[in-house]
Amino acid sequence: MEERVALIGIVVEKYDSAERMNQILHEYGEYIIGRMGIPYKEKSMNIISVAVDAPMDIISTLSGKLGMLDGVSTKTIYAKSKREK
């Protein structure tokens, strides 16, 4: 199955969604390479980047689940190279 390296950018504007977001990220933990979060207190939001190495359908599902949370926005960018597992 084709795997890709991708970066999921997440903006959390509603703190109440953070717990569910973290649960979802934990569910996909085996695919996560690393994560960095930046609290932006002046705007009452958090900016998070999550690097993943996973099949395309897993990346899409993860990003979609996160983006469906109230007050959470996501955008995914993919590395150009594809890998076969």
C-alpha positions in Angstrom: 0.0 0.0 0.0 1.3 3.5 -0.9 2.4 5.5 2.1 3.1 9.2 2.2 4.8 11.6 4.6 2.5 14.5 5.3 2.1 17.5 7.6 -1.3 18.2 9.1 -1.7 21.8 10.3 -4.4 22.3 13.0 -5.8 25.5 14.4 -7.9 25.1 17.5 -10.1 28.0 18.3 -12.4 26.3 20.8 -10.6 24.9 23.8 -13.5 22.5 24.6 -12.5 20.5 21.5 -8.9 19.9 22.6 -9.7 16.8 24.6 -11.4 15.0 21.8 -8.7 16.2 19.4 -6.0 14.6 21.6 -8.0 11.4 21.8 -8.1 11.2 18.0 -4.4 11.9 17.7 -3.8 9.2 20.3 -5.8 6.7 18.2 -3.5 7.4 15.2 -0.3 7.5 17.3 1.4 4.7 15.4 1.5 6.9 12.3 2.6 10.1 14.0 6.3 11.1 13.6 6.1 14.2 15.7 3.9 17.0 16.9 4.5 20.6 17.8 2.0 22.9 19.4 2.1 26.7 19.8 -0.3 28.5 22.2 -1.4 31.8 20.8 -2.8 33.4 23.9 -3.4 36.8 22.4 -5.9 35.3 19.9 -7.2 32.6 22.2 -6.1 29.7 19.9 -3.6 27.0 19.5 -1.6 26.1 16.4 -0.5 22.5 16.1 1.5 20.7 13.4 1.5 17.0 13.2 4.0 15.1 11.0 2.7 11.7 9.9 3.9 8.7 7.8 0.9 6.6 6.8 -1.2 5.3 3.9 -3.1 8.1 2.1 -6.5 6.9 3.4 -5.3 7.0 7.0 -4.0 10.6 6.6 -7.2 11.7 5.0 -9.3 10.1 7.7 -7.3 11.6 10.5 -7.4 15.1 9.0 -11.1 14.8 8.3 -12.0 13.6 11.8 -10.0 16.5 13.3 -11.5 19.0 10.9 -15.0 18.0 11.9 -14.5 19.0 15.5 -16.2 22.2 16.5 -13.7 25.1 16.4 -11.0 23.0 14.8 -9.6 23.7 11.3 -7.1 21.5 9.4 -5.0 21.6 6.3 -2.8 18.8 5.0 0.3 19.0 2.8 2.0 15.9 1.3 5.6 15.2 0.5 6.0 14.7 -3.3 7.7 11.3 -3.0 5.6 8.2 -2.6 6.7 5.0 -0.8 5.6 1.4 -1.2 5.4 -0.6 2.0 
